[in-house]
Amino acid sequence: MEMSEEELAAVIAAWYWCPPGSIVFESNRFRLTLWKLSTESNIVDRFNDRDTDVLIADVEKLVKSNERNVVTWQCKPGSVPADMGQVLIGHGYVPDDRLDYLYFDMGEGRWPVLPRMRIADGVEVKRIRTVQDAMESLKVSEWAFQRTASSDEETKERAENIVKESEEEKSISMTVSCNGKTVASGGATLDGNILKLWGGGTHPDCRNRGMYGALVQARCSEGFRLGARYAVVTARESTSMPILLRAGFRRVGSELHFRRKLLDA
């Protein structure tokens, strides 16, 4: 089924993931998620309330009552009010990130049209099926995204969740290995005829060698096999966005993030 760029942008804007076990406060006014294992990840990913002073105060009160002091607002297309970013700046928030919405049309033929990316030679790309593979993928992600290292217990718990989710065909987690060492990892989720790409990262020592290209193409191929036509992703200008645009992805929108440390304000 063919989709318009507006429809694809709406799908991407509505897409949100949080770690299992996180605390979620949800109403018709906003959704706030306090991430498990990360006290600084307290995210408002949607909101609809023109009384912004009360809205911001209610969110900050919830965060403080859970003994946390950082809030991030994700300002997406369709959020109300549309100028929430400027309102947040007036309340002491600062711009923290920008994500661009990209999509790629793989077509409806017998074989997929794949992104035109450099592919490393001699690498193995496979779906994650074991806890050990999942743990190695998480360690690569920490290096790739400069995250604080988790404890062995936390890593094992997250790895077990990845393996459990991967039992469903629509949940795809993959690793790229070179000379027997895991060097890149990423996932994708099938939603109808849309493949949502997430978490793609490469160890800093192995970048610019085609590892990421192998990962993107493998996930797209697997998604197409399962019925996807479109691959979508949120990408940062400083990392994957230029690579994906050169590969044939198209930009259909963006979102801005604003962050504030409450107790330091």
FENHU-V174947 format. One record per residue. N is the residue number from 1. RES is the residue in three letters. PHI is phi as a letter, one per 40 degrees, with the letter a starting at -180 (* if undefined). OMEGA is omega as a letter, one per 40 degrees, with the letter a starting at -180 (none if undefined). Layout:
# FENHU-V174947
<<N/RES/PHI/OMEGA> <N/RES/PHI/OMEGA>>
This chain:
# FENHU-V174947
<<1/MET/*/a> <2/GLU/c/i> <3/MET/b/i> <4/SER/c/i> <5/GLU/c/i> <6/GLU/c/i> <7/GLU/c/i> <8/LEU/c/i> <9/ALA/c/i> <10/ALA/c/i> <11/VAL/c/a> <12/ILE/c/a> <13/ALA/c/a> <14/ALA/c/a> <15/TRP/c/i> <16/TYR/a/i> <17/TRP/b/i> <18/CYS/a/a> <19/PRO/c/i> <20/PRO/d/a> <21/GLY/g/i> <22/SER/c/i> <23/ILE/c/a> <24/VAL/b/i> <25/PHE/b/a> <26/GLU/b/i> <27/SER/a/i> <28/ASN/c/i> <29/ARG/c/a> <30/PHE/a/i> <31/ARG/b/i> <32/LEU/b/i> <33/THR/b/i> <34/LEU/c/a> <35/TRP/c/i> <36/LYS/c/i> <37/LEU/g/i> <38/SER/a/a> <39/THR/c/i> <40/GLU/c/i> <41/SER/b/i> <42/ASN/b/a> <43/ILE/b/i> <44/VAL/c/a> <45/ASP/b/i> <46/ARG/a/a> <47/PHE/a/a> <48/ASN/a/a> <49/ASP/a/a> <50/ARG/c/i> <51/ASP/c/a> <52/THR/c/i> <53/ASP/c/i> <54/VAL/c/i> <55/LEU/d/a> <56/ILE/c/a> <57/ALA/c/i> <58/ASP/c/i> <59/VAL/c/a> <60/GLU/c/i> <61/LYS/c/i> <62/LEU/c/i> <63/VAL/c/a> <64/LYS/c/a> <65/SER/c/i> <66/ASN/b/i> <67/GLU/f/i> <68/ARG/b/a> <69/ASN/b/i> <70/VAL/b/i> <71/VAL/b/i> <72/THR/b/i> <73/TRP/b/i> <74/GLN/c/a> <75/CYS/c/a> <76/LYS/b/i> <77/PRO/d/a> <78/GLY/g/i> <79/SER/c/a> <80/VAL/b/e> <81/PRO/c/a> <82/ALA/c/a> <83/ASP/c/a> <84/MET/d/i> <85/GLY/d/i> <86/GLN/c/i> <87/VAL/c/a> <88/LEU/c/i> <89/ILE/d/i> <90/GLY/c/i> <91/HIS/c/i> <92/GLY/g/i> <93/TYR/c/i> <94/VAL/b/i> <95/PRO/d/a> <96/ASP/b/a> <97/ASP/a/i> <98/ARG/b/i> <99/LEU/b/i> <100/ASP/c/i> <101/TYR/c/a> <102/LEU/b/i> <103/TYR/a/i> <104/PHE/b/a> <105/ASP/c/a> <106/MET/c/i> <107/GLY/g/a> <108/GLU/b/i> <109/GLY/c/i> <110/ARG/c/i> <111/TRP/b/a> <112/PRO/c/i> <113/VAL/c/a> <114/LEU/b/i> <115/PRO/d/a> <116/ARG/c/a> <117/MET/b/i> <118/ARG/c/a> <119/ILE/b/i> <120/ALA/c/i> <121/ASP/c/i> <122/GLY/g/i> <123/VAL/b/i> <124/GLU/b/i> <125/VAL/b/a> <126/LYS/a/i> <127/ARG/c/i> <128/ILE/c/i> <129/ARG/b/a> <130/THR/b/i> <131/VAL/c/a> <132/GLN/c/i> <133/ASP/c/a> <134/ALA/c/i> <135/MET/c/i> <136/GLU/c/i> <137/SER/c/i> <138/LEU/c/i> <139/LYS/c/i> <140/VAL/c/i> <141/SER/c/i> <142/GLU/c/i> <143/TRP/c/a> <144/ALA/c/a> <145/PHE/b/i> <146/GLN/f/i> <147/ARG/c/i> <148/THR/c/a> <149/ALA/c/i> <150/SER/c/i> <151/SER/c/i> <152/ASP/d/a> <153/GLU/c/i> <154/GLU/c/i> <155/THR/c/i> <156/LYS/c/i> <157/GLU/c/i> <158/ARG/c/i> <159/ALA/c/i> <160/GLU/c/i> <161/ASN/c/i> <162/ILE/c/a> <163/VAL/c/i> <164/LYS/c/i> <165/GLU/c/a> <166/SER/c/i> <167/GLU/c/i> <168/GLU/c/a> <169/GLU/d/a> <170/LYS/c/i> <171/SER/b/a> <172/ILE/b/i> <173/SER/b/a> <174/MET/b/i> <175/THR/b/i> <176/VAL/b/a> <177/SER/b/i> <178/CYS/b/a> <179/ASN/f/i> <180/GLY/g/a> <181/LYS/b/i> <182/THR/c/a> <183/VAL/b/i> <184/ALA/a/i> <185/SER/a/i> <186/GLY/i/a> <187/GLY/b/i> <188/ALA/a/i> <189/THR/b/i> <190/LEU/c/i> <191/ASP/b/a> <192/GLY/g/i> <193/ASN/b/a> <194/ILE/b/i> <195/LEU/b/a> <196/LYS/c/a> <197/LEU/c/a> <198/TRP/a/i> <199/GLY/g/a> <200/GLY/c/i> <201/GLY/a/a> <202/THR/b/i> <203/HIS/d/a> <204/PRO/d/a> <205/ASP/c/a> <206/CYS/b/a> <207/ARG/c/i> <208/ASN/g/i> <209/ARG/b/i> <210/GLY/g/i> <211/MET/c/a> <212/TYR/c/i> <213/GLY/c/i> <214/ALA/c/a> <215/LEU/c/a> <216/VAL/c/a> <217/GLN/c/a> <218/ALA/c/i> <219/ARG/c/i> <220/CYS/c/i> <221/SER/c/a> <222/GLU/c/i> <223/GLY/c/i> <224/PHE/c/i> <225/ARG/d/a> <226/LEU/c/i> <227/GLY/h/a> <228/ALA/c/i> <229/ARG/b/a> <230/TYR/b/i> <231/ALA/b/a> <232/VAL/b/a> <233/VAL/a/i> <234/THR/b/a> <235/ALA/b/i> <236/ARG/c/i> <237/GLU/c/a> <238/SER/c/a> <239/THR/b/a> <240/SER/c/a> <241/MET/d/a> <242/PRO/c/i> <243/ILE/c/a> <244/LEU/c/i> <245/LEU/c/i> <246/ARG/c/a> <247/ALA/c/i> <248/GLY/h/i> <249/PHE/c/i> <250/ARG/b/a> <251/ARG/c/a> <252/VAL/b/i> <253/GLY/i/i> <254/SER/a/i> <255/GLU/b/i> <256/LEU/b/i> <257/HIS/b/i> <258/PHE/b/a> <259/ARG/b/i> <260/ARG/a/i> <261/LYS/c/a> <262/LEU/c/a> <263/LEU/c/i> <264/ASP/c/a> <265/ALA/c/none>>
